[in-house]
Amino acid sequence: MKRLMLSAVAFCLALTAAAQTDTNNDSAPGYQFTDVKVIETTPVKDQSRSGTCWCFSTLSFLESEIIKAGGEPMHLSEMWIVRHSFMDKAEKYMRMHGALNFAEGGAAHDVTEGIREHGIVPFEVYPGLNYGTAKPDFHEISEVLKSYLDAVIRAAGSNKALSTAWKRGFNAILDEYFGVLPETFTYEGKEYTPESFAASLPISMDNYVDVSSFTHHPFYSRFIIEVPDNWMWAEVYNVPLEEMMQIVDNALENGYTVAWCTDVSEKGFSRTKGIGVIPEADLEGMSGTEAERWGKLTEQEKEAALYKFDKPGKERTITQEMRQTSFDNWETTDDHGMLIMGVAKDQNGTPYYKVQNSWNTVAPYDGFWYFSKPFVAYKTTSLMVNKNAIPKEIAKKLGLK
């Protein structure tokens, strides 16, 4: 009878877990998330073997903006932006005589500025996969493009002048890998240019701003954020940490998603668990025996215990100083972009942000991830938001209208 009762309890618990978001059953009790608010987005994409998260996340952000503005869901072409970005980046790379970061990485503003300059097209019009794979694969492209530019620079150094052919040659390589850029196209029965299609969308690139929070520049000013992938030298608005988090919460509360640039090299980020946390030992919650046992552990053993991800626990309280120190000493780097598109809570009622990634529909949450508020506070390098999503008192301090 006891075994039967235990089986019944286990079955009920399984049903409860199934009703929640958590599908990871390889640990007990594990993290069990319940979505509180989810903003409509387009489906999870797959950047595959390309360092183009910045483009995938920002276009997903703009696609969610289109939906919020009453437009039909659509898939905008990532490779349209990436291909133009490579050319724009190449021009600056040459002007800087090679003293610029030329790589696959970028930032959210590369997308909005790219649409301003070059328009945009649907994915169906320009998949940008002209090299024999079904998904992006840049292991060859990046090497070829940079090698070409570096060869031109070396040749120019000996001749003291650039040829008039280098840009045509570079563009020809882009044509071969990504495909020739269409000047006009038909979409849902209408003919467009890339510029007219961008103009037809129910959103304006003028509405999007980048926000960050660091103390090496004055608050409520704009500064060029010093990260390697900011080849465009674009500016962000600087606000105190508390206000940066208020912007995220206010955006989500009002149905806006947030394009999020962050660092996932942190130990608290787990690919297998689909979470990001900043754990801390809960010494106050330990009994005397537990605290004594904890004190005898080596640093390696303490770290292993903190990052087991076996259940929710105490997290660090993030301060402005901690953010700054981590950024200054390179512990926080700009290595990934995702889309914050919801709010959830764990089984203890602790709030998290639900995030859409561009690593395909992988387990345990089908391509979505859960990040704690301390993680976002600590590891955000910058955010892109609709300026209308910023609380009015903060927008006023920034001079936004």
C-alpha positions in Angstrom: 0.0 0.0 0.0 2.8 2.4 0.9 4.5 1.6 -2.4 1.2 2.2 -4.2 0.8 5.6 -2.5 4.3 6.6 -3.3 3.7 5.7 -6.9 0.6 7.8 -6.9 2.5 10.7 -5.4 5.3 10.3 -8.0 2.7 10.3 -10.8 1.1 13.5 -9.5 4.5 15.2 -9.2 5.2 14.1 -12.8 2.0 15.7 -14.0 2.8 18.9 -12.1 6.3 19.0 -13.7 4.8 18.4 -17.1 2.4 21.3 -16.6 5.4 23.5 -15.9 8.1 24.6 -18.3 10.9 22.4 -16.9 11.6 19.3 -18.9 15.0 18.5 -17.4 14.5 15.4 -15.2 18.1 14.3 -14.7 18.4 15.9 -11.3 16.2 16.3 -8.3 14.5 18.6 -7.5 16.1 20.7 -10.3 14.8 24.0 -11.6 11.1 24.1 -12.2 10.0 27.2 -14.1 6.5 28.6 -14.6 6.1 31.3 -17.2 4.4 34.4 -15.8 4.4 36.6 -18.9 5.5 35.7 -22.4 5.6 38.2 -25.3 4.9 36.9 -28.8 7.9 36.4 -30.9 8.7 34.6 -34.2 10.1 31.0 -33.9 13.5 30.1 -32.6 16.2 30.3 -35.3 19.6 28.6 -35.6 22.7 30.6 -36.3 24.5 27.3 -36.5 28.3 27.6 -37.1 28.4 31.4 -37.4 29.2 34.1 -34.9 26.1 36.1 -35.9 24.0 36.0 -32.7 24.0 39.8 -32.7 22.0 39.7 -36.0 19.7 36.8 -35.1 18.8 38.3 -31.8 18.2 41.8 -33.0 16.1 40.7 -36.0 14.0 38.6 -33.7 13.6 41.7 -31.6 12.5 43.7 -34.6 10.2 40.9 -35.7 8.6 41.0 -32.3 8.3 44.8 -32.7 6.5 44.3 -36.0 4.0 41.9 -34.2 3.4 44.4 -31.4 2.8 47.2 -34.0 0.1 45.0 -35.5 2.1 43.6 -38.4 2.1 40.0 -39.6 4.8 37.7 -38.3 7.7 37.5 -40.7 11.2 36.2 -41.0 13.7 38.9 -42.0 16.9 37.9 -43.7 19.8 37.7 -41.3 22.3 37.2 -44.0 21.2 40.3 -45.8 22.4 42.3 -42.8 25.5 40.1 -42.3 26.6 40.4 -45.9 26.2 44.2 -45.9 27.9 44.4 -42.5 30.9 42.5 -43.9 31.3 45.1 -46.6 30.8 48.1 -44.3 33.3 46.6 -41.9 35.8 45.9 -44.7 35.7 49.6 -45.7 36.5 50.8 -42.2 39.1 48.0 -41.8 40.9 49.3 -44.9 40.6 53.0 -43.7 42.2 51.9 -40.4 45.0 50.0 -42.3 43.8 46.8 -40.6 43.8 48.2 -37.1 40.2 47.2 -36.4 38.5 44.0 -35.3 37.4 42.3 -38.5 35.4 39.2 -37.4 31.9 37.7 -37.5 30.8 39.5 -34.3 28.8 42.6 -34.2 26.1 44.4 -32.1 22.4 45.2 -32.1 23.0 48.7 -33.7 24.7 47.0 -36.7 21.2 45.7 -37.6 19.2 48.9 -37.2 21.9 51.0 -38.9 22.2 48.3 -41.7 18.4 48.6 -42.3 18.7 52.4 -42.5 21.5 52.2 -45.0 20.6 49.2 -47.1 17.0 48.3 -46.4 15.9 44.8 -45.6 14.3 41.8 -47.3 12.5 38.7 -46.1 14.4 35.5 -45.5 12.7 33.8 -48.5 14.1 36.5 -50.8 17.7 36.3 -49.5 18.7 33.2 -47.5 22.4 34.0 -48.0 23.4 30.3 -48.1 25.2 30.1 -51.4 28.0 27.7 -50.3 26.3 24.3 -50.0 24.9 24.1 -46.5 21.4 24.4 -45.2 22.4 26.6 -42.3 25.0 29.3 -41.7 28.6 28.0 -41.6 31.3 30.6 -41.4 34.4 28.5 -40.7 35.6 29.2 -44.3 34.0 32.5 -45.1 35.6 34.4 -42.2 39.1 33.1 -43.1 38.7 33.9 -46.8 37.4 37.5 -46.2 40.0 38.5 -43.7 42.8 36.9 -45.6 41.8 38.8 -48.7 41.8 42.2 -46.9 45.1 41.5 -45.2 46.7 40.6 -48.5 45.4 43.8 -50.0 46.9 45.8 -47.1 50.2 44.1 -47.4 50.3 44.8 -51.2 49.3 48.4 -50.6 52.0 48.7 -48.0 54.7 47.9 -50.6 53.1 50.0 -53.3 52.0 52.9 -51.0 48.5 52.9 -52.6 45.4 50.8 -52.8 44.2 49.6 -56.2 40.8 50.5 -57.5 39.9 46.8 -57.7 40.0 45.7 -54.0 36.4 46.6 -53.2 35.0 44.9 -56.4 37.1 41.8 -55.6 35.8 41.7 -52.0 32.2 42.2 -53.2 32.7 39.3 -55.7 33.7 37.0 -52.8 30.5 38.1 -50.9 28.4 37.4 -54.0 29.8 33.8 -54.3 29.3 33.0 -50.6 26.0 34.8 -49.9 24.5 35.3 -53.3 24.0 38.4 -55.5 21.9 41.1 -53.8 18.5 41.6 -55.5 17.6 45.1 -56.5 13.9 44.3 -56.6 11.8 41.4 -55.5 8.2 40.3 -55.1 6.8 39.4 -51.7 3.1 38.4 -51.1 2.1 39.7 -54.5 3.8 43.1 -54.3 7.0 44.3 -55.8 9.6 46.0 -53.5 13.1 47.3 -53.4 15.0 46.6 -50.1 14.5 50.2 -49.2 10.7 50.3 -50.0 10.2 47.0 -48.1 11.9 48.5 -45.0 9.7 51.6 -45.3 6.6 49.3 -45.5 7.2 47.8 -42.1 5.2 49.2 -39.2 8.3 50.1 -37.2 10.9 52.9 -37.4 14.6 52.5 -36.7 14.5 55.9 -35.0 12.7 54.3 -32.1 15.5 52.0 -31.0 18.3 52.9 -28.6 21.1 51.1 -26.8 21.5 51.3 -23.0 24.2 50.2 -20.6 25.5 50.9 -17.1 29.1 51.6 -16.3 30.9 54.1 -14.1 33.8 54.9 -16.3 31.6 57.4 -18.1 29.0 59.8 -16.6 25.5 58.6 -16.1 22.8 60.1 -18.4 25.4 60.6 -21.2 26.2 58.7 -24.3 29.5 56.9 -24.9 31.1 54.6 -27.4 31.1 51.2 -25.6 34.5 49.8 -25.6 34.0 46.2 -26.7 35.9 44.6 -29.7 32.8 43.9 -31.7 31.7 47.5 -31.7 33.5 48.1 -35.0 30.9 50.7 -35.8 31.9 52.8 -32.8 28.2 53.2 -31.9 27.1 54.9 -28.7 25.0 53.7 -25.8 23.1 55.6 -23.2 24.6 55.2 -19.7 22.3 54.8 -16.7 22.8 53.5 -13.1 22.4 49.7 -12.7 19.1 50.0 -10.9 17.6 52.1 -13.7 19.0 49.7 -16.4 17.0 46.9 -14.7 14.0 49.1 -14.4 14.1 49.6 -18.2 14.1 45.8 -18.7 11.2 45.3 -16.3 9.2 48.2 -17.7 9.7 47.0 -21.3 8.4 43.5 -20.5 5.6 44.7 -18.4 4.4 46.8 -21.3 4.7 44.1 -24.0 8.1 45.0 -25.4 11.0 42.6 -25.9 14.6 43.5 -25.2 17.6 42.7 -27.4 20.2 41.6 -24.9 24.0 41.6 -25.3 25.7 39.6 -22.6 28.5 37.3 -21.5 27.8 33.5 -21.4 31.3 32.5 -20.5 30.2 32.9 -16.8 30.4 29.7 -14.7 26.8 30.3 -13.8 25.6 29.7 -17.4 24.7 26.1 -18.1 24.0 24.9 -21.6 22.7 21.5 -20.4 20.4 23.0 -17.8 19.3 26.0 -19.9 19.8 28.5 -17.2 22.1 31.4 -16.1 22.5 32.2 -12.4 25.1 33.8 -10.1 25.1 31.5 -7.1 26.4 32.3 -3.6 26.8 30.1 -0.5 23.8 30.6 1.8 25.8 30.7 5.0 23.0 32.2 7.0 20.7 29.4 6.0 23.1 26.7 7.0 23.0 24.9 10.4 26.0 25.0 12.5 27.1 21.6 11.3 26.6 22.5 7.7 28.5 25.8 8.0 31.3 24.0 9.7 31.4 21.4 6.9 31.3 24.2 4.3 34.2 26.0 5.9 36.4 22.8 5.6 35.9 22.5 1.9 38.6 23.5 -0.5 37.8 26.4 -3.0 37.5 23.8 -5.8 35.0 21.8 -3.7 33.0 24.9 -2.9 32.9 25.9 -6.5 31.7 22.4 -7.5 29.0 22.6 -4.9 27.8 26.0 -6.1 27.7 25.1 -9.7 25.9 21.8 -9.5 22.7 23.4 -10.7 20.7 20.8 -8.8 18.2 23.2 -7.3 17.6 27.0 -6.9 19.6 28.7 -4.2 20.9 31.9 -3.0 22.4 34.3 -5.5 24.9 37.2 -5.2 23.6 40.7 -4.7 25.0 42.6 -7.7 26.3 46.1 -7.2 27.4 48.8 -9.7 31.0 48.3 -8.5 30.9 44.5 -9.2 29.7 45.2 -12.7 32.4 47.7 -13.4 35.2 45.5 -11.9 34.1 42.6 -14.0 34.0 44.7 -17.2 37.4 46.3 -16.5 39.2 43.1 -15.8 37.7 41.3 -18.9 35.6 38.8 -16.8 32.6 40.3 -18.6 32.9 40.2 -22.4 30.5 40.8 -25.2 30.2 37.3 -26.4 26.5 36.6 -27.1 23.3 38.2 -28.0 19.8 36.9 -27.2 16.2 38.2 -26.9 14.6 38.8 -23.5 10.9 38.1 -24.1 9.2 37.0 -20.9 9.2 36.7 -17.1 9.0 33.4 -15.2 9.5 32.1 -11.6 11.0 29.0 -10.2 9.4 26.7 -7.6 10.5 29.1 -4.8 8.7 32.0 -6.5 12.1 33.7 -7.5 11.7 35.7 -10.7 13.7 35.0 -13.8 13.7 36.4 -17.4 12.7 34.1 -20.2 15.1 34.4 -23.1 14.9 33.3 -26.7 18.2 32.1 -28.1 19.4 31.4 -31.7 20.9 27.9 -31.1 18.0 26.0 -32.6 15.2 24.3 -30.6 17.4 22.5 -28.2 16.6 20.9 -24.8 15.6 21.4 -22.1 13.3 24.3 -23.1 13.2 24.0 -26.9 15.6 26.9 -27.5 14.4 29.1 -24.7 16.5 29.8 -21.6 16.0 31.2 -18.1 18.3 33.8 -16.6 18.1 35.2 -13.1 17.9 38.9 -12.4 21.3 38.9 -10.8 22.8 37.3 -14.0 21.3 40.0 -16.2 22.3 42.8 -13.8 25.9 41.4 -13.6 26.6 40.3 -17.2 24.7 42.7 -19.4 27.1 44.6 -21.7 24.2 46.5 -23.4 20.5 46.4 -24.3 18.5 47.6 -27.2 15.0 48.7 -26.5 12.2 50.7 -28.0 12.6 54.1 -26.5 8.9 54.1 -25.7 9.6 51.2 -23.3 11.8 53.3 -21.1 10.2 54.7 -18.0 9.3 58.4 -18.6 11.4 59.7 -15.8 14.5 57.9 -17.1 13.8 58.9 -20.7 13.6 62.5 -19.5 17.1 62.3 -17.9 18.5 60.9 -21.1 16.9 63.6 -23.2 14.7 61.1 -25.2 11.4 62.2 -26.6 
